[in-house]
Amino acid sequence: MERFSVVVFSCLLCFGLIKVAGTQYTTRPTCTEVGFFEIYDGTCKNYYMCIDNGEGLISVILSCASSAIFDPSQGRCVSKNTTTCEQTSLCSRYGRFPIQDTNCKRYYLCYWSGSAYTMMGNLSCPNTLVFEPTSEKCVSSQKYVCPGTQG
């Protein structure tokens, strides 16, 4: 099934139905699952795809055509006429910030994209690490006790 995803992606790219994003991102998203995920940059055009290349999950940053925006509920680009862009940037400075959940693994990254601060969401700490908001890093659960896991 994973090989099929790579082949389908390659065909869509060849026929110009999708394009690799023109914006240069300083950090590639970390994939925790296969799928399509929005990039919070206020445009609703940029997103990334996580695929299994046979050696692990990799991310590919993509952008919708000029007449389309990315709809995260459908996981694809759709006509601007069929949906509205409801993205607002949560970023006012560079850094990593927690996404509220019960296991403290998820966070988003804000970075300067050349014209504005851009948010890349749906990032997750690997393995048994948790996100520690003060240091803005993934750390051992012995170094940071997640409030959501206290009984």
TORPA-4810 file (N, C-alpha, C, O; in nm, 3 decimals):
<nodes>
NODE_1_0.082_-0.120_0.000_0.000_0.000_0.000_0.086_0.126_0.000_0.054_0.223_-0.068_M
NODE_2_0.199_0.124_0.079_0.285_0.241_0.084_0.344_0.272_-0.052_0.352_0.388_-0.092_E
NODE_3_0.385_0.168_-0.124_0.443_0.186_-0.257_0.341_0.252_-0.349_0.377_0.337_-0.431_R
NODE_4_0.214_0.214_-0.335_0.108_0.274_-0.415_0.100_0.424_-0.391_0.084_0.501_-0.486_F
NODE_5_0.112_0.467_-0.265_0.106_0.610_-0.232_0.216_0.688_-0.301_0.193_0.798_-0.352_S
NODE_6_0.337_0.632_-0.303_0.450_0.699_-0.367_0.426_0.711_-0.517_0.454_0.815_-0.577_V
NODE_7_0.373_0.604_-0.579_0.346_0.605_-0.723_0.237_0.706_-0.756_0.252_0.783_-0.852_V
NODE_8_0.129_0.708_-0.680_0.020_0.804_-0.704_0.071_0.946_-0.688_0.041_1.032_-0.772_V
NODE_9_0.147_0.973_-0.584_0.205_1.106_-0.563_0.290_1.146_-0.682_0.279_1.259_-0.732_F
NODE_10_0.375_1.056_-0.729_0.462_1.085_-0.843_0.381_1.120_-0.967_0.416_1.213_-1.040_S
NODE_11_0.273_1.047_-0.992_0.188_1.074_-1.109_0.120_1.210_-1.097_0.116_1.285_-1.194_C
NODE_12_0.066_1.242_-0.981_0.001_1.372_-0.961_0.099_1.486_-0.982_0.065_1.587_-1.043_L
NODE_13_0.221_1.469_-0.931_0.324_1.571_-0.947_0.360_1.589_-1.094_0.376_1.702_-1.140_L
NODE_14_0.372_1.478_-1.167_0.408_1.484_-1.310_0.302_1.557_-1.392_0.335_1.632_-1.483_C
NODE_15_0.176_1.535_-1.360_0.068_1.595_-1.438_0.032_1.736_-1.390_-0.061_1.797_-1.443_F
NODE_16_0.103_1.786_-1.292_0.083_1.924_-1.247_-0.041_1.946_-1.162_-0.084_2.060_-1.144_G
NODE_17_-0.099_1.838_-1.110_-0.217_1.854_-1.026_-0.181_1.905_-0.887_-0.263_1.967_-0.819_L
NODE_18_-0.059_1.877_-0.846_-0.006_1.934_-0.723_0.134_1.983_-0.753_0.193_1.944_-0.854_I
NODE_19_0.188_2.067_-0.667_0.325_2.113_-0.688_0.398_2.118_-0.556_0.338_2.135_-0.450_K
NODE_20_0.528_2.101_-0.564_0.609_2.115_-0.445_0.608_2.262_-0.408_0.623_2.348_-0.495_V
NODE_21_0.589_2.292_-0.281_0.576_2.431_-0.236_0.696_2.515_-0.276_0.810_2.471_-0.265_A
NODE_22_0.668_2.637_-0.321_0.773_2.728_-0.361_0.840_2.795_-0.242_0.955_2.839_-0.252_G
NODE_23_0.770_2.803_-0.130_0.827_2.864_-0.010_0.933_2.771_0.047_0.912_2.650_0.055_T
NODE_24_1.046_2.826_0.086_1.152_2.746_0.146_1.129_2.739_0.297_1.128_2.842_0.364_Q
NODE_25_1.110_2.620_0.349_1.088_2.601_0.491_1.218_2.559_0.558_1.290_2.474_0.506_Y
NODE_26_1.247_2.618_0.672_1.372_2.589_0.741_1.369_2.456_0.813_1.474_2.396_0.836_T
NODE_27_1.252_2.408_0.850_1.239_2.282_0.922_1.137_2.194_0.852_1.026_2.238_0.822_T
NODE_28_1.175_2.071_0.826_1.082_1.976_0.766_0.993_1.920_0.877_1.040_1.895_0.988_R
NODE_29_0.864_1.902_0.847_0.776_1.844_0.948_0.819_1.702_0.982_0.868_1.629_0.896_P
NODE_30_0.800_1.663_1.107_0.825_1.526_1.150_0.696_1.449_1.135_0.592_1.491_1.186_T
NODE_31_0.702_1.337_1.067_0.582_1.257_1.045_0.565_1.151_1.153_0.660_1.082_1.188_C
NODE_32_0.446_1.141_1.204_0.414_1.036_1.301_0.312_0.938_1.244_0.289_0.831_1.300_T
NODE_33_0.252_0.975_1.130_0.156_0.889_1.063_0.147_0.929_0.917_0.182_1.042_0.880_E
NODE_34_0.100_0.837_0.834_0.080_0.864_0.691_-0.042_0.954_0.676_-0.143_0.935_0.744_V
NODE_35_-0.034_1.052_0.587_-0.148_1.139_0.562_-0.108_1.275_0.511_0.009_1.300_0.480_G
NODE_36_-0.206_1.364_0.502_-0.187_1.501_0.454_-0.221_1.596_0.568_-0.324_1.580_0.634_F
NODE_37_-0.134_1.696_0.592_-0.151_1.785_0.707_-0.128_1.929_0.666_-0.038_1.958_0.586_F
NODE_38_-0.208_2.020_0.720_-0.194_2.161_0.683_-0.074_2.225_0.749_-0.031_2.185_0.858_E
NODE_39_-0.020_2.325_0.682_0.084_2.411_0.739_0.015_2.542_0.772_-0.044_2.605_0.685_I
NODE_40_0.022_2.583_0.898_-0.046_2.704_0.943_0.038_2.826_0.909_0.123_2.869_0.988_Y
NODE_41_0.014_2.881_0.792_0.088_3.001_0.750_-0.005_3.114_0.710_0.039_3.216_0.657_D
NODE_42_-0.136_3.096_0.735_-0.233_3.199_0.704_-0.281_3.199_0.560_-0.367_3.279_0.524_G
NODE_43_-0.226_3.111_0.475_-0.264_3.109_0.333_-0.361_2.998_0.298_-0.435_3.011_0.200_T
NODE_44_-0.363_2.891_0.374_-0.441_2.770_0.345_-0.396_2.701_0.216_-0.466_2.613_0.166_C
NODE_45_-0.284_2.739_0.162_-0.235_2.680_0.037_-0.130_2.572_0.060_-0.122_2.476_-0.017_K
NODE_46_-0.050_2.586_0.163_0.062_2.495_0.184_0.025_2.384_0.282_-0.046_2.406_0.380_N
NODE_47_0.075_2.266_0.252_0.050_2.149_0.336_0.164_2.052_0.317_0.251_2.073_0.232_Y
NODE_48_0.165_1.947_0.395_0.267_1.845_0.375_0.205_1.707_0.376_0.102_1.682_0.439_Y
NODE_49_0.272_1.618_0.305_0.229_1.480_0.292_0.331_1.392_0.363_0.451_1.408_0.343_M
NODE_50_0.284_1.300_0.443_0.371_1.202_0.507_0.348_1.068_0.440_0.236_1.018_0.435_C
NODE_51_0.456_1.010_0.388_0.448_0.881_0.320_0.553_0.788_0.378_0.654_0.831_0.433_I
NODE_52_0.528_0.659_0.363_0.624_0.557_0.404_0.703_0.518_0.281_0.646_0.463_0.186_D
NODE_53_0.833_0.544_0.281_0.916_0.513_0.165_0.980_0.375_0.175_1.069_0.343_0.097_N
NODE_54_0.935_0.294_0.268_0.990_0.162_0.287_1.097_0.158_0.394_1.130_0.051_0.446_G
NODE_55_1.152_0.273_0.427_1.254_0.283_0.532_1.205_0.365_0.650_1.275_0.376_0.751_E
NODE_56_1.087_0.420_0.638_1.032_0.504_0.744_0.945_0.612_0.683_0.928_0.620_0.562_G
NODE_57_0.890_0.696_0.769_0.803_0.804_0.723_0.887_0.925_0.682_0.981_0.963_0.752_L
NODE_58_0.851_0.984_0.569_0.916_1.107_0.523_0.809_1.210_0.492_0.695_1.175_0.462_I
NODE_59_0.846_1.337_0.498_0.751_1.444_0.468_0.791_1.513_0.339_0.909_1.531_0.308_S
NODE_60_0.689_1.552_0.264_0.707_1.629_0.141_0.616_1.751_0.152_0.495_1.737_0.169_V
NODE_61_0.674_1.869_0.142_0.595_1.992_0.151_0.539_2.025_0.014_0.611_2.025_-0.086_I
NODE_62_0.409_2.052_0.009_0.337_2.076_-0.116_0.257_2.205_-0.107_0.242_2.264_0.000_L
NODE_63_0.206_2.249_-0.221_0.125_2.370_-0.227_0.013_2.348_-0.327_0.034_2.286_-0.432_S
NODE_64_-0.104_2.399_-0.296_-0.218_2.390_-0.389_-0.197_2.486_-0.505_-0.124_2.585_-0.494_C
NODE_65_-0.262_2.457_-0.617_-0.260_2.547_-0.733_-0.323_2.680_-0.694_-0.391_2.689_-0.591_A
NODE_66_-0.302_2.783_-0.774_-0.347_2.919_-0.739_-0.497_2.930_-0.718_-0.542_3.017_-0.643_S
NODE_67_-0.576_2.845_-0.782_-0.722_2.855_-0.770_-0.777_2.765_-0.659_-0.898_2.750_-0.646_S
NODE_68_-0.689_2.706_-0.578_-0.734_2.611_-0.476_-0.672_2.641_-0.341_-0.571_2.712_-0.331_A
NODE_69_-0.734_2.586_-0.236_-0.678_2.592_-0.102_-0.685_2.451_-0.042_-0.763_2.367_-0.087_I
NODE_70_-0.603_2.426_0.058_-0.600_2.294_0.122_-0.711_2.284_0.224_-0.725_2.370_0.312_F
NODE_71_-0.791_2.178_0.213_-0.898_2.152_0.308_-0.854_2.036_0.398_-0.853_1.921_0.353_D
NODE_72_-0.818_2.063_0.524_-0.767_1.956_0.610_-0.869_1.847_0.640_-0.831_1.733_0.666_P
NODE_73_-0.997_1.880_0.637_-1.098_1.778_0.664_-1.105_1.674_0.552_-1.141_1.559_0.576_S
NODE_74_-1.070_1.717_0.429_-1.069_1.624_0.316_-0.928_1.575_0.284_-0.912_1.476_0.213_Q
NODE_75_-0.827_1.644_0.337_-0.689_1.606_0.312_-0.646_1.628_0.169_-0.565_1.552_0.114_G
NODE_76_-0.701_1.734_0.106_-0.666_1.761_-0.034_-0.696_1.906_-0.069_-0.762_1.978_0.007_R
NODE_77_-0.646_1.947_-0.185_-0.675_2.082_-0.236_-0.813_2.084_-0.298_-0.851_1.992_-0.370_C
NODE_78_-0.888_2.189_-0.270_-1.022_2.206_-0.326_-1.034_2.348_-0.380_-0.954_2.435_-0.347_V
NODE_79_-1.134_2.370_-0.462_-1.158_2.501_-0.519_-1.186_2.604_-0.409_-1.253_2.574_-0.311_S
NODE_80_-1.133_2.725_-0.428_-1.159_2.833_-0.332_-1.308_2.861_-0.319_-1.353_2.912_-0.216_K
NODE_81_-1.385_2.828_-0.423_-1.529_2.854_-0.423_-1.607_2.758_-0.334_-1.721_2.787_-0.297_N
NODE_82_-1.547_2.643_-0.299_-1.622_2.542_-0.224_-1.596_2.545_-0.073_-1.669_2.480_0.002_T
NODE_83_-1.496_2.618_-0.030_-1.465_2.626_0.114_-1.397_2.759_0.143_-1.356_2.831_0.051_T
NODE_84_-1.385_2.792_0.269_-1.318_2.917_0.305_-1.194_2.887_0.387_-1.186_2.786_0.457_T
NODE_85_-1.098_2.975_0.377_-0.975_2.964_0.455_-1.002_3.021_0.594_-1.030_3.140_0.608_C
NODE_86_-0.993_2.938_0.695_-1.018_2.983_0.831_-0.891_2.985_0.914_-0.896_2.989_1.037_E
NODE_87_-0.778_2.983_0.846_-0.651_2.983_0.916_-0.612_3.122_0.962_-0.618_3.218_0.885_Q
NODE_88_-0.574_3.132_1.084_-0.511_3.255_1.133_-0.381_3.212_1.198_-0.375_3.107_1.263_T
NODE_89_-0.281_3.289_1.181_-0.151_3.252_1.235_-0.150_3.268_1.387_-0.192_3.371_1.440_S
NODE_90_-0.103_3.166_1.455_-0.087_3.171_1.599_0.052_3.220_1.637_0.086_3.227_1.755_L
NODE_91_0.131_3.253_1.537_0.272_3.282_1.559_0.303_3.431_1.557_0.261_3.504_1.466_C
NODE_92_0.376_3.475_1.658_0.425_3.612_1.659_0.576_3.616_1.680_0.639_3.722_1.675_S
NODE_93_0.635_3.497_1.703_0.780_3.487_1.720_0.824_3.345_1.688_0.743_3.253_1.678_R
NODE_94_0.956_3.328_1.673_1.012_3.195_1.650_1.002_3.112_1.778_1.022_3.164_1.888_Y
NODE_95_0.972_2.985_1.763_0.972_2.896_1.878_0.885_2.774_1.858_0.817_2.761_1.757_G
NODE_96_0.890_2.686_1.956_0.806_2.566_1.959_0.709_2.582_2.076_0.747_2.624_2.185_R
NODE_97_0.582_2.548_2.051_0.478_2.572_2.150_0.390_2.448_2.165_0.365_2.379_2.067_F
NODE_98_0.342_2.420_2.287_0.265_2.298_2.309_0.126_2.304_2.245_0.062_2.408_2.241_P
NODE_99_0.083_2.189_2.197_-0.056_2.168_2.157_-0.117_2.095_2.275_-0.068_1.989_2.315_I
NODE_100_-0.224_2.148_2.330_-0.281_2.090_2.451_-0.334_1.950_2.424_-0.427_1.931_2.344_Q
NODE_101_-0.275_1.852_2.490_-0.324_1.715_2.486_-0.290_1.652_2.621_-0.226_1.716_2.705_D
NODE_102_-0.330_1.529_2.643_-0.311_1.468_2.774_-0.176_1.400_2.791_-0.139_1.366_2.903_T
NODE_103_-0.101_1.380_2.682_0.027_1.310_2.697_0.149_1.399_2.670_0.262_1.350_2.674_N
NODE_104_0.128_1.528_2.643_0.237_1.626_2.626_0.336_1.590_2.516_0.454_1.623_2.528_C
NODE_105_0.293_1.524_2.412_0.383_1.487_2.303_0.375_1.583_2.185_0.471_1.597_2.110_K
NODE_106_0.261_1.650_2.167_0.239_1.728_2.046_0.276_1.875_2.065_0.259_1.932_2.173_R
NODE_107_0.326_1.936_1.957_0.363_2.077_1.959_0.359_2.133_1.818_0.348_2.059_1.721_Y
NODE_108_0.368_2.266_1.807_0.379_2.329_1.676_0.501_2.419_1.675_0.548_2.464_1.779_Y
NODE_109_0.551_2.445_1.556_0.672_2.524_1.537_0.637_2.653_1.465_0.566_2.649_1.364_L
NODE_110_0.685_2.765_1.514_0.671_2.894_1.445_0.808_2.935_1.395_0.906_2.930_1.469_C
NODE_111_0.815_2.976_1.270_0.942_3.018_1.211_0.917_3.128_1.109_0.805_3.143_1.061_Y
NODE_112_1.020_3.202_1.078_1.011_3.311_0.981_1.023_3.252_0.842_1.122_3.185_0.812_W
NODE_113_0.926_3.276_0.755_0.927_3.218_0.621_0.968_3.319_0.515_0.955_3.292_0.395_S
NODE_114_1.017_3.434_0.556_1.062_3.535_0.461_0.972_3.657_0.457_1.018_3.767_0.426_G
NODE_115_0.843_3.638_0.489_0.751_3.752_0.489_0.662_3.756_0.613_0.602_3.859_0.643_S
NODE_116_0.654_3.643_0.684_0.569_3.637_0.803_0.610_3.515_0.885_0.680_3.426_0.837_A
NODE_117_0.566_3.514_1.010_0.587_3.393_1.090_0.487_3.289_1.044_0.369_3.318_1.024_Y
NODE_118_0.535_3.168_1.027_0.455_3.058_0.976_0.450_2.948_1.080_0.547_2.924_1.152_T
NODE_119_0.336_2.882_1.088_0.320_2.774_1.184_0.319_2.641_1.112_0.249_2.623_1.013_M
NODE_120_0.397_2.549_1.162_0.392_2.412_1.115_0.340_2.328_1.231_0.407_2.316_1.334_M
NODE_121_0.223_2.272_1.215_0.159_2.201_1.325_0.169_2.050_1.313_0.235_1.998_1.223_G
NODE_122_0.104_1.982_1.405_0.096_1.837_1.408_0.233_1.772_1.426_0.257_1.663_1.374_N
NODE_123_0.322_1.838_1.498_0.453_1.780_1.526_0.442_1.702_1.657_0.361_1.735_1.743_L
NODE_124_0.524_1.600_1.670_0.515_1.515_1.787_0.653_1.468_1.831_0.739_1.440_1.747_S
NODE_125_0.673_1.461_1.960_0.800_1.409_2.013_0.807_1.259_1.986_0.707_1.189_1.999_C
NODE_126_0.925_1.210_1.950_0.938_1.067_1.918_0.942_0.979_2.043_0.972_1.025_2.153_P
NODE_127_0.912_0.854_2.022_0.925_0.748_2.123_0.863_0.788_2.256_0.745_0.822_2.261_N
NODE_128_0.940_0.784_2.364_0.886_0.811_2.498_0.912_0.953_2.545_0.886_0.986_2.660_T
NODE_129_0.963_1.038_2.456_0.991_1.176_2.494_0.862_1.257_2.503_0.763_1.224_2.439_L
NODE_130_0.865_1.364_2.584_0.752_1.455_2.598_0.799_1.597_2.569_0.918_1.628_2.580_V
NODE_131_0.704_1.683_2.531_0.739_1.822_2.500_0.740_1.903_2.629_0.642_1.905_2.704_F
NODE_132_0.853_1.970_2.653_0.869_2.054_2.771_0.862_2.199_2.726_0.953_2.246_2.658_E
NODE_133_0.755_2.273_2.762_0.731_2.406_2.706_0.834_2.513_2.742_0.855_2.605_2.663_P
NODE_134_0.898_2.505_2.857_0.994_2.609_2.896_1.119_2.605_2.808_1.166_2.708_2.762_T
NODE_135_1.172_2.485_2.786_1.291_2.471_2.701_1.254_2.460_2.553_1.340_2.472_2.466_S
NODE_136_1.125_2.438_2.524_1.074_2.420_2.388_1.142_2.301_2.319_1.174_2.307_2.200_E
NODE_137_1.162_2.194_2.396_1.230_2.074_2.343_1.158_1.948_2.389_1.082_1.949_2.486_K
NODE_138_1.184_1.839_2.316_1.139_1.708_2.359_1.242_1.654_2.458_1.361_1.651_2.430_C
NODE_139_1.194_1.611_2.575_1.282_1.564_2.681_1.227_1.433_2.738_1.114_1.393_2.710_V
NODE_140_1.309_1.368_2.818_1.269_1.246_2.887_1.156_1.278_2.985_1.151_1.387_3.042_S
NODE_141_1.067_1.182_3.005_0.956_1.203_3.099_1.007_1.211_3.244_0.931_1.251_3.332_S
NODE_142_1.133_1.174_3.269_1.191_1.193_3.402_1.228_1.340_3.424_1.231_1.387_3.538_Q
NODE_143_1.255_1.414_3.316_1.293_1.555_3.327_1.172_1.648_3.331_1.181_1.760_3.381_K
NODE_144_1.059_1.601_3.277_0.938_1.685_3.277_0.818_1.594_3.299_0.794_1.501_3.223_Y
NODE_145_0.743_1.623_3.404_0.623_1.545_3.433_0.505_1.614_3.367_0.472_1.728_3.399_V
NODE_146_0.443_1.545_3.276_0.328_1.599_3.202_0.210_1.617_3.297_0.169_1.522_3.364_C
NODE_147_0.153_1.739_3.304_0.037_1.762_3.393_-0.081_1.671_3.362_-0.158_1.637_3.452_P
NODE_148_-0.097_1.631_3.236_-0.209_1.546_3.197_-0.197_1.403_3.245_-0.295_1.328_3.239_G
NODE_149_-0.078_1.362_3.293_-0.059_1.224_3.338_-0.061_1.210_3.489_-0.050_1.099_3.542_T
NODE_150_-0.076_1.322_3.559_-0.080_1.316_3.706_-0.219_1.273_3.750_-0.319_1.317_3.695_Q
NODE_151_-0.224_1.186_3.849_-0.349_1.129_3.889_-0.412_1.197_3.999_-0.521_1.158_4.043_G
</nodes>
